[in-house]
């Protein structure tokens, strides 16, 4: 099966270094790699039968070169991270490649020192050629991206896959065919349960995947729990299933948190002792904080 890679590099290596570096990254012979510069018309005269084909073009901003690489099914192509690590090491440059999340700004950055971290990549304003690509933020410092802010990327956290068995069971029982009205109680409860369960499962797993979370998202999740309290208080046939699901998730939340009389949330919301009047979940703090306090 043909494999493809999209790489972006901070530097533009000398042309004679690119094919050997790609050969090492994909574990093939140098002669098996054909490299062409799209900007100079080389793409029209090349060895199309080569097992590895690379077409590259210049970009601007924080990055210098975009690589489009394809490997035939004769190549035992490594995973993107492994190929990027090898390429970064061979060329002494930081390599970016797209992450699997839906957010178009979501990338991985791999440094020549072996650092692997999440990155947020943005397109610059304007119609300049070549296009400007800006590495806005990374989750770990990268020596060759000194202008990038170091922070946890919230859009990645929202996209990450987290198992939600309680919410799945609720949905299967209450809306098996997905026909519940978007603004109805069943769907609103499902959405709130999903967000609450994603938080409590992260806490229970030591904040896996990634080991990090943001204080802002944590506060949003507690407000979601407020909505669940309102939904669980509404009389009707939907009340009992919501109450049961919330109780199961709350038990997981309690396991990973400890009572602090609302001190942490008072600081995070800048409301001081005002959180004392809110639900009990505002009076607890994670045993292990996933952000710098």
N, C-alpha and C positions, 0 to 999 in steps of 0.2 A: 504494500500500500504506500502510495506516495506521501511523503511527509513535507511539510512546509514550515518555514520559520520567518518571522518578521523581527529583525533586529534594528536597533538604533544605537549609534555609538557617539560618545562624546568627542572623539577624535576622528579624523579622516586619515587612515593609514596609507602609506605608500602603496601604489597598485601592485607592486611585485610581492608584497607581504600578505595580500588578502587571500589568494588561493591557498597558500600553505597553511594559513591560520584556519581557514574553513575546513581544509582537509583534516587537520588535527582535531577540530571540534566535532567533526562527523565521523572520524576514524576511517578515512579513505585515503587513497594515494593522491598526491598533489595533481597528477595527470587526470584524475577523475573529476576535477573541479573546473568549471568554466565560469569566469567572472567578467561582467561587462558593465560599462558605465552608460547608463541610460541618457545622461546629459550630453554625451559626445557621439552618439549614434552607434556605439559598439554593439548594441543589442541586435543590430541588423546583420552582423557578420560574426557568428560564433559557432561553437560546437554544440549543437542542440542534442547530440546523443550522449553528452557527458552525464554520468550518474548524478552529479550535483551541479545545479545551475544557480548562479547568483546574479541578480541585476540590482545595481545600486544607483542612488541619486543623492545629490546634495540637499541638506536642510540647513536651517540657520537657527539662531537662538542659543540654547544651552547644548544643542546637539549638532553634529556635523554631517552625519551620513546615515541614510536609511538603506537597509539591506533586505531584499526579498529573495529568499533562498528556498529552493525545492530540491528534494532528494528522491530519486526513483525507488521503486520497491526492492531494488537490488541492494540498497543501503540499509544496514541495521541502524536506523536513525535513533540517536539518544533523545531523551526528554529535553524540552526547551531549556530548563534550568542548567542541566549538565552541559549542553552545547554552549550556552551563554557563558558559563564559568570557564570553559576551555578557551573560548574566543577572547574573553576579557584577559585571561592570563597570558595568552600568546601575543596579544597586541598591546598590553599594558593600558587598556582603556576601559571605561565603564560601559556596559552593554545594557540596554533596556529591551524588554519584550512585553507584549500585551498579556495582561492577566486574564483569567477565565470569567471574571465577573462582568456583568452587563455594562457597568459604567464605562464609557469610552475613555475616560481619563485614567483608568486603572491599569497600571503597569508594574512589572518587577524590574528592579535595578540590581545589576551584578557588578561588583567592583573587581579590579585586578588583584586586590588583596583577599578575595574570597567572600567579602561582605555581600549578603543577599537581603534585600529589603523591598518593601512596597514603595511605589512612587506614584505621584499624581502628575500626569503629563497634560499640558494645556496648549492649545494653538494660540499664537499671538494674534493681536488685532491687525487688520489691514490685509492687503492683497499682495504683499511683497513676495518676490521669487528669489531664492527658494523660500518656502514657507518657514516661519519661525516657530520652533517648538520649545516650550518653556517647562522645565521641571519645577513645578510649584512647591512640592513638599515631598519628603521621604520620611519613612518611619525610623530610620537609623542614619547617622551622619555618613555622608559619602564625600571623600576627599576631593573628588573631581567635580562635585556639584555643590560648591560652597554657598551658592545663593539660595539653595532650596531650604525651606523651613523644615525643621524636624518635629513631626507631630504624628499622632495616631490618625489614620485616614478614616473618617466616619463613614464615607460612602462605601468603603470596602466592608466595614463591619455590618452594614445594612444588607449587603449582598451575600455574605458568607452563609453557607449551608449549615443549619443547626437542626438536629432532629427534634420534632415536636409531637411525640406520640399522644399526649393528652388532647391537644388541639385536633390532631388527626382523627382521634376517636370521637370527639364531640362533633366534628364536621360529618363524619360517616353516619352518625346516628341522627343528626338533626337536619342535614342538607346533603344527602347522598348523591343527588343529581346536579347539585350546583345551581338550583333554581331559586334560592332564597333572595328576596328583594335586597338590593344593595343597601338601602337605608333601614331595613327591618332589624328587629332585635337579634335574630339568629346570626345574620351576617356581621352585625356590629360586635356581637359577642365573640364570634370566630376571629375577627381581626384583632380584637383586644387580647384574647387568649393567646394568639400566635405571638404577639410582641412580648407579652409577659413570660410566656414559656421560653422564648428565645433567650431572655435574660436569665431566668432561673437555671436553665440548662448550662449556660456559660459559667455561671457561678459554681454550679455543682461539678463542672469539669475543670475547675481551676482556671477559668477564662479561656479555655480552648475553644476554637482554634485561634492561635495568634498570641494568647497570653496578655492582651491589652484591650482596654475599653476606654471610652471617654466619659468624663463626669457629666457632660451635657447629655449624652445619650442615656446615662443611668437615670438622670432626673426625668427625662422624657418617659422612661419605662415606668417609673413610680407614678407618673401622672396617668399612664395607661392602667395601672392597678386601681387608681381612683375611679376610672370609668367602669372597670369591672365591678367595683363595689356598688356603683349606681345600677348597673344592669342586674346584679344579683339581688337587688332590693325591690325590683319591679315584680309585682304579683302576676301570676299567670303560668301557663304550662312550661314556659322556657326557664323559669326561675331555678328549679331543682337541678337540671343538668349543668347550668352555669355555676351554681353554688358548689356542686361536687367537683367540677373541674378546677375551680379556683382553689378550693381547699387542698386538693392534691398538689397543685403547683406551689401554694403557700408553704406547704411542709418542706418542699425542696428549698425554697427561699430561706426559711428559718435555719435549715441545716448549714447554710453557707454564710450566714450573717450573725451578728451579735448586737445586743442591746447597747445603745449609746445615748439614749434619751434625745435623739435628734440632733446631736452636736454636729455630725458630719454634714447632714442635709441642711442644717441651719446655715453652715458656712457656704455650701455650694449654691444655695438659693439666695444668699445674702439676706435671709429673713430672720436670722437669729432664733429666738425661742418660739417664733410663730408656728414652726412645724409641730409644736407640741399639740396643736389643735387638729392635726391631720391624722390620717389612718396610721395604725401601728407600724406599717411598713416604712414610714418616714422616720421612725424612731430607732431603726437598726442600720448597721453599716456592714459591708462585706468584711469577712475575716481577712481576706486578702484583697487589698486595693489594686485594681489594674491600671491605675494612673498615678502620677506623681502628686502626692498630697502636699 
